């Protein structure tokens, strides 16, 4: 038999999601002058918090076992790992394009 749990305050969760959405729109505005990388980090953080709220309350996952947390966090850990492992390759691509441009200028093309 399923265990009983209290009914969540859906209205409160909805208002909180609305506030997070307004915060996302404000962060994305160019007149705030937020640099690109902090803006991206803020937007991803806000999106993850909204997705977590939807999953926890509207999908009723707040009352599931802790193994669900492990299952949900595994893709995030893998994504972060791959992102940091590929960062050195991103820097190498920029340097080679600069070297090619310098060689092209020095050869007279």
C-alpha positions as CSV (number, residue, x, y, z in Angstrom):
1,X,0.0,0.0,0.0
2,X,1.3,3.5,-0.8
3,X,2.3,5.6,2.1
4,X,0.3,8.8,2.8
5,X,2.0,12.1,2.6
6,X,0.6,15.7,3.0
7,X,-0.7,17.5,-0.1
8,X,1.9,20.0,-1.4
9,X,1.0,23.7,-1.7
10,X,0.8,23.8,-5.5
11,X,-0.1,27.4,-5.5
12,X,3.0,28.4,-3.5
13,X,5.2,26.3,-5.8
14,X,3.6,27.9,-8.8
15,X,4.3,31.4,-7.5
16,X,7.9,30.5,-6.7
17,X,8.3,29.1,-10.3
18,X,6.9,32.4,-11.6
19,X,9.4,34.4,-9.5
20,X,12.3,32.2,-10.8
21,X,11.1,32.8,-14.4
22,X,11.0,36.5,-13.8
23,X,14.5,36.3,-12.4
24,X,15.7,34.4,-15.5
25,X,14.2,37.1,-17.8
26,X,15.9,39.9,-15.8
27,X,19.3,38.1,-15.8
28,X,19.0,37.7,-19.6
29,X,18.4,41.4,-20.2
30,X,21.5,43.1,-21.8
31,X,21.0,46.4,-19.9
32,X,22.0,44.8,-16.6
33,X,25.6,44.5,-17.8
34,X,26.2,41.0,-16.5
35,X,29.3,39.3,-18.1
36,X,28.6,36.3,-20.3
37,X,29.9,33.5,-18.1
38,X,28.2,34.6,-14.8
39,X,25.0,35.1,-16.8
40,X,25.2,31.5,-18.2
41,X,25.9,30.1,-14.7
42,X,23.0,32.0,-13.2
43,X,20.6,30.9,-16.0
44,X,21.6,27.3,-15.7
45,X,21.3,27.4,-11.9
46,X,17.8,29.0,-12.2
47,X,16.7,26.4,-14.8
48,X,18.0,23.5,-12.6
49,X,16.2,24.9,-9.6
50,X,12.9,25.2,-11.6
51,X,13.3,21.7,-13.0
52,X,13.9,20.4,-9.5
53,X,10.8,22.1,-8.1
54,X,8.6,20.7,-10.9
55,X,10.0,17.2,-10.4
56,X,9.8,17.3,-6.6
57,X,6.3,18.7,-6.3
58,X,4.3,18.2,-9.5
59,X,5.8,14.8,-10.2
60,X,5.6,13.9,-6.5
61,X,9.2,12.8,-6.4
62,X,9.8,14.6,-3.1
63,X,8.4,11.6,-1.3
64,X,10.5,9.0,-3.1
65,X,13.5,7.1,-1.7
66,X,17.0,8.5,-1.8
67,X,18.0,6.2,-4.6
68,X,16.0,8.5,-6.9
69,X,18.4,11.3,-6.0
70,X,21.4,9.2,-7.1
71,X,19.7,8.3,-10.4
72,X,18.8,12.0,-11.1
73,X,22.2,13.4,-10.1
74,X,24.3,10.9,-12.2
75,X,23.7,12.6,-15.5
76,X,24.6,16.0,-14.0
77,X,27.9,14.6,-12.6
78,X,28.8,13.0,-16.0
79,X,28.0,16.2,-17.8
80,X,30.2,18.3,-15.5
81,X,33.0,15.7,-15.8
82,X,32.8,15.8,-19.6
83,X,32.7,19.6,-19.6
84,X,35.8,19.9,-17.5
85,X,37.6,17.2,-19.4
86,X,37.0,18.9,-22.7
87,X,38.0,22.4,-21.6
88,X,41.7,22.0,-22.5
89,X,40.8,21.0,-26.0
90,X,38.7,24.2,-26.4
91,X,41.8,26.4,-25.6
92,X,44.0,24.5,-28.0
93,X,41.6,25.2,-30.9
94,X,41.8,28.9,-30.3
95,X,45.6,28.9,-30.3
96,X,46.0,26.9,-33.5
97,X,43.6,29.3,-35.3
98,X,45.8,32.2,-34.2
99,X,49.0,30.5,-35.3
100,X,47.4,29.8,-38.8
101,X,46.4,33.4,-39.1
102,X,49.9,34.6,-38.2
103,X,51.5,32.2,-40.7
104,X,49.1,33.4,-43.4
105,X,50.0,37.0,-42.7
106,X,53.7,36.3,-42.7
107,X,53.6,34.4,-46.0
108,X,51.9,37.3,-47.8
109,X,48.5,35.7,-48.4
